[in-house]
Amino acid sequence: MNIVILTGNLGGDPESAFTNEGTQIVNFSLAFRSGKDKTSWVQVKCFNKVAEIAEKYLHKGAKIAISGA
């Protein structure tokens, strides 16, 4: 199994949506340095309680760290 930990800045405010079943989903982009002069972007998707927290506390430019498997 691979595990990734990224630190960087949000590229924009999180965007929230709900499924037909009522599950909250929040999407945002994370920018991070992947080389000396290169910036890479990752699209992040959060669900349920993590989505609620992301929507409430994150904003464009915020410095965050995320981990995933």
N, C-alpha and C positions, 0 to 999 in steps of 0.2 A: 504494500500500500504506500502511496506517496502522500506526503503532507506538505502543504505550502503555507508560508507566513509572509504576508506582504504589508509593508508600511508605505504610506503615501498620502496624497491629498485628494479629496473629492472634487471631481470635475464639474459637478452641478448639484443642485438640491435633489434629494431622493424623490422618486416618483412612486406614488402609491396606487395600488389597484386591488380589487377583490375578485375572487373566483365566484362562480355561481353558488358554491357551497358556503361562502362567507369567509374564506381564508384570505387574510391580508398578505399581499406580496409587495415588496418595496425593491425597486431597481435603482442603482446608481453606478457611476463610473469612477474608478480609482486610477489615478496617475502615479507612477513611480519610476525612479531612475533604474534603467536596466543596463546601463553602461556609462562611460564617462560623459558623453554628451547626448545620450539617447533617453527619451521618455517613452515608456510603454503604458498602455491602457488596458484595464481589465474591467469587464462588465460583471457586477456583483448583484445577486438576487437573494433576498432574505424573506423568510416566511414566518408567520404567526407572531410570537412574542418578540423575536428578534426584529421583525419588520416594524412592530409598534415602537420599539426603542429607537431604531434607526430613523424613522420618520420624525420622532419627537426631538431627538438630540443632534442629528447630523445636518450639516449645511454645506454649501459650496465652499471649498477651500479648507475645510476642517481636516486636520491631521488625524489619521486613524491607522490602526493595525488590524488586519483580519487574518484568520487562519481557516484552513479547510482541508478536507481529505477527499 
